[in-house]
Amino acid sequence: MRIQDIIEGKKEWKAHVARVKALPKDYQIVYKEIQKYLFKVGPVELTDGIGLLSGIIDLFQEGASLGKGVLEVTGNDVANFCDELIKDSKTYADIYQESVDQKVSKAMKKATDKTK
């Protein structure tokens, strides 16, 4: 990664944070919890930029401009809202599960080959 890419990434992130800070307080609180949740669950595409997070801010800005409370936008189950956002996304958990399955399969094959 070039220095210029890092600088641009930091600028993009600062602009993103400024958009979050411009949201009403209830939206900021829920956004931060969503961000933490997504970083823990780990959809792979979050490492490719802030597209998903930026889309959430767009949705929140629209909801706020319509005078809606944040839970009117997300629903009361915010974790479910997050899960729905990433239901078709590959997560780090998926990658880890695949890795475990491959290791177990390889070990079982090796063990089976030794008993023959």
C-alpha positions as CSV (number, residue, x, y, z in Angstrom):
1,M,0.0,0.0,0.0
2,R,1.3,3.4,-1.0
3,I,1.7,6.3,1.4
4,Q,-0.8,8.2,-0.8
5,D,-3.4,5.5,-0.3
6,I,-3.0,5.6,3.5
7,I,-3.4,9.4,3.5
8,E,-6.5,9.2,1.3
9,G,-7.9,6.4,3.5
10,K,-7.4,8.6,6.6
11,K,-9.1,11.6,4.9
12,E,-12.0,9.4,3.9
13,W,-12.3,8.0,7.5
14,K,-12.2,11.6,9.0
15,A,-15.0,12.7,6.6
16,H,-17.0,9.6,7.6
17,V,-16.6,10.3,11.3
18,A,-17.7,13.9,10.7
19,R,-20.9,12.6,9.1
20,V,-21.5,10.4,12.1
21,K,-21.0,13.4,14.5
22,A,-23.6,15.4,12.4
23,L,-26.3,12.9,13.1
24,P,-28.8,13.4,16.0
25,K,-27.5,11.9,19.3
26,D,-29.7,8.8,19.3
27,Y,-28.6,8.0,15.8
28,Q,-24.9,8.4,16.8
29,I,-25.4,6.0,19.7
30,V,-27.0,3.3,17.6
31,Y,-24.5,3.8,14.8
32,K,-21.6,3.3,17.1
33,E,-23.1,0.1,18.4
34,I,-23.7,-1.1,14.9
35,Q,-20.1,-0.3,14.0
36,K,-18.8,-2.3,17.0
37,Y,-21.1,-5.2,16.1
38,L,-20.0,-5.3,12.5
39,F,-16.3,-5.1,13.5
40,K,-16.8,-8.0,15.8
41,V,-18.8,-10.1,13.4
42,G,-16.4,-9.2,10.7
43,P,-17.9,-9.0,7.3
44,V,-14.9,-9.2,5.0
45,E,-15.9,-6.3,2.8
46,L,-15.5,-3.8,5.8
47,T,-11.8,-4.1,5.2
48,D,-12.3,-2.9,1.6
49,G,-13.4,0.5,2.6
50,I,-16.4,2.0,4.4
51,G,-19.1,1.4,1.9
52,L,-21.5,-0.5,4.2
53,L,-20.9,2.0,7.0
54,S,-21.4,4.9,4.7
55,G,-24.7,3.4,3.5
56,I,-25.9,3.1,7.1
57,I,-25.1,6.8,7.6
58,D,-27.1,7.6,4.4
59,L,-30.0,5.7,5.7
60,F,-29.8,7.4,9.1
61,Q,-29.5,10.8,7.5
62,E,-32.7,10.1,5.6
63,G,-34.5,8.9,8.6
64,A,-33.4,11.9,10.7
65,S,-34.5,14.3,7.9
66,L,-38.0,12.7,8.0
67,G,-38.1,13.2,11.8
68,K,-38.0,9.5,12.6
69,G,-36.4,8.1,15.7
70,V,-33.5,5.8,15.0
71,L,-35.3,2.7,16.2
72,E,-38.1,3.5,13.7
73,V,-35.4,3.1,11.0
74,T,-33.6,0.0,12.4
75,G,-36.3,-1.7,14.4
76,N,-36.0,-2.5,18.1
77,D,-33.6,-5.5,17.4
78,V,-30.5,-3.6,16.2
79,A,-28.4,-6.8,16.1
80,N,-31.0,-8.4,13.7
81,F,-30.9,-5.2,11.6
82,C,-27.1,-5.7,11.3
83,D,-27.5,-9.4,10.5
84,E,-29.9,-8.6,7.7
85,L,-27.4,-6.1,6.3
86,I,-24.7,-8.7,6.1
87,K,-26.7,-11.9,5.5
88,D,-25.2,-12.4,2.0
89,S,-21.7,-11.2,3.0
90,K,-18.8,-13.5,3.7
91,T,-17.6,-13.0,7.3
92,Y,-14.3,-13.9,9.0
93,A,-16.3,-16.5,10.9
94,D,-17.2,-18.1,7.6
95,I,-13.6,-18.2,6.6
96,Y,-12.6,-19.7,9.9
97,Q,-15.3,-22.3,9.8
98,E,-14.1,-23.3,6.3
99,S,-10.5,-23.5,7.6
100,V,-11.6,-25.8,10.5
101,D,-13.6,-28.0,8.2
102,Q,-10.7,-28.4,5.9
103,K,-8.2,-29.2,8.7
104,V,-10.6,-31.8,10.2
105,S,-11.2,-33.4,6.9
106,K,-7.5,-33.5,6.2
107,A,-6.7,-35.0,9.6
108,M,-9.5,-37.6,9.3
109,K,-8.2,-38.6,5.8
110,K,-4.7,-38.9,7.2
111,A,-5.9,-41.0,10.1
112,T,-8.0,-43.2,7.8
113,D,-5.0,-43.7,5.5
114,K,-2.8,-44.8,8.5
115,T,-5.3,-47.5,9.5
116,K,-5.3,-49.1,6.0
